[in-house]
Amino acid sequence: MGDQWNNSHRAFLQAFVARNPLTFDEAKPLLAAIISAHQRREILTEDITQADFNAYVTATNDAISIFDLEIRSTYHQTTRSRVYALINSTSDAITQLATIHTADEISFLKRVLDAMFETYNTQRHEVMAITSMQAIKLHKAPNEDGRQETQNNRETQGSTGQSLTMGQAERTMKTLLEEGWFEKSQKGYYSLSPRALMELRGWLIGTYNEEDAEEEDSHQKIKTCEACKEIITTVGDQALCVEGQRCPKRSCPLRLHDICTQSFFRTQPSKKCPRCKTDWTGKDFVGERAASVTKPQARRNGNGAVASGQSPFLQAENQDQENEDLEEADVDV
C-alpha cells in the first residue's frame, strides 16, 4: 500500500512532523485519512495494518535519508508500547534545538541534564529526574569562580551562557515538555521522553560515561536495561509511575525496567543477579522511588537537628556514607 513515494507519503511525513512522536494506534487514523484522500475512497482506521504503517515508514525513510533524517522506534519504558519518532540521525540533537531555542535556553537545558545525570544520579541514589523547583533553581548560570563540575572533575555542559530569570526557566521547561523532550510524572518529576532518549542516546553516553572504563570498576551514569537493552532512566506519565530496579550490590551495573523483570527472571534459573549472583530483592530502585527513600533520612542529622547548608539529597548521600563507614568499621572490629 505504501511502497512507492508519492503525495500520500509527503502528507504522512508532514503529519509525523506535526505530531512527533507517534504510536501505531495514534498513526492509524492519520494514515487512514491520508490514504482515503489519495485513493479517493474511504479507508477505515481499522483497515490500517502494522504492515501498511511499516511500508509507509520504510518508504519515507528511504526518501529522507539524504537529509540525515530517519523515523526510528523504541519501547516506552512505562507501557512497553512502541513509540516512533522522526529524528536527526547524525548531528548532535542538542545543536538541533538551537534552531528554535536561544543559546541561553540551550545552556539552561544542559544544566538541567547535568542535574539529572550527575547531581541526582549517584551510586547510592540513581534518580535521573528533576522536580520543577530543582529545575527552576538552575536558572542562574555558574560564574567563572563557581563553574559546576562533574564527579570526574569535568566542566559541565551547562557552564556557559547567560542566566535566565526564574519565569523564563519555568516557561522553557514547559515548552520542552510540550515539544516532547521531557515527560512529567504525577509527582512532578521531569524525565527524558522516549523521543529524547532516541535522539540523545549517543550524546548522553559520550557526555556522562567514562571512556574505556569497565562498568564493574566505575559508576557509569548511563546504563541500559539487561532485558531490552534500552537506556534505563526514570519514567512517569500522568497516570503511571513505573520505573526501574537495580542490583542490590551497589558496584554491580545491572539494571532492569520494572516492566521487564517478570519476563527476564522467567528465563533465569533463580531470582539472582546474573552478573554478581546477589539475591534480587526488587526493592532497590532507579527513578523517583530512589529519590523518595532519601526524604526521611534527610530531615535531620545524627544529633536530631535539621542539617543546614546542603540539599536533602546531599544530606542523605552523606548519611548513607556515614552508615556505610560504620558498617565497615564494625566488620573490621
Summary of the structure (lengths in Angstrom):
residues: 333
radius of gyration: 22.5
end to end distance: 74.4
largest distance: 83.7
contacts: 979
relative contact order: 0.10
helix: 46%
strand: 13%
